[in-house]
Every structure is written in C-alpha cells, then in structure tokens.
Amino acid sequence: MRAYRGTLFRNCQVASPATNTPRPAMLRFFLIFLAIQLTMFGLNLLSWVQQHIVLPWTSFLAHICASLVTWFDSTASATGKVLWNTATGFGVSIEAGCNGLEAYIVLFAAVMAFPSSWRQKLAGLLAGFVAVQAINVLRVISLFYLGQWSTTAFNFAHEYLWQALIMLDVLVFWLLWVRWSGRKAPSQDDGGQPPLPPAAAASAAVAA
C-alpha cells in the first residue's frame, strides 16, 4: 500500500504516517466514492431505469452471448434475457447482478472519485465498461454450459467464483487506469512544469 500512496494521491495532500495527521485526499476519495455508489444504485432501482435501460441492456447482452455461442454451438438461442439451448431446453436467465451493471457502477464511482482530468475519466469509463462486460460475457457463457453439466458446479461458480472474478476485474482495471492517469498528469512538486533536460538543469544550477 505504501508503494501506491504517492501515485494514487500525488495531486492531493496526503499526510505522512509519522505525523499521524488526517488524510483529506483519501477521505475525500472514499466519501465521493460512497456517495456516487449510493446515488447510482438508487437510480438503478427506479422502475423507469429498469424498464428503459436495465432490461433492454440485459436482453441485448443475452443476444450477444447467443451470437458468440452459435459460432461453435448451433443449438444456442436467446429470448428476452434468457440464453437457452434449443435442443435440451436448458436456459439461464440473466437477472440483476449478472448483467455487469452493478460491477460497472462500482468502477464508475471509483473512476469519478479519483482526482484526474475529465478526459482521463472518460477514457477510463469507456474502457472500463468494455472490460467489465467482456468478463461478464464469459461469465454468462460459462454458466450456460456449467448448468448443463453440473448443478453443483453452476451454483458454486455463480454464487462465489464469478462474483470474486468480476470484482477482481474491476479492481485490476481501476489500478491500471490510476497508474495510466498518474503518468499523464503533471507533477505538482515542480509547479506542474515538465522536468528540465539535464543540460538545462545544470545551467540553471550554475546560474543560481
């Protein structure tokens, strides 16, 4: 954790452990992070949002999965939010928590709460949505086949394994984005100016 402190919050005031003083940058990050999450999850529960955003997206996700599966399995099909096997009749319904939107809300809040430029935030949000949904497509397809093979394996993967993997995906992507945005942001230690070339720095030192 100490190795990331300077990178994650280098544009804000973070106290040293030796001073035992408050850390306003970290506190501000977590407060904004929690506030955005509460707001987004609250909006996600609204009936209008469910009908016009969540359900259409979930249905679209099921059809994406069916389109990918039919490349190697012609028995796959999608009806609404259900991915099912036309030969066996087995299907998986993509319910709340399985469409990737809840995981993306967590990533959305983390990106928005972190101090960075709006361009960097937009890049992180767009790339993050793709990253979360790509993993989620793998989750849906794997559960579709696990359910046909073993109910026990399906329940374990659905309730434990994939829940952890999705959140790990969110965490890893956010850390990579933080590192990328930190490299793009100018350091405030030198007033936001790029470092001088060695020759110019030496001349400035002699002149001083």
Secondary structure, DSSP 8 states (H G I E B T S, - for coil): -HHHHHHHTTTS----TTTT---HHHHHHHHHHHHHHHHHHHHHTSHHHIIIIIHHHHHHHHHHHHHHHTTT-TTEEEETTEEEETTT--EEE--TTSSSHHHHHHHHHHHHHS---HHHHHHHHHHHHHHHHHHHHHHHHHHHHHHHH-HHHHHHIIIIIHHHHHHHHHHHHHHHHHHHHHHHS--TTTTT-----HHHHHHHHHH-
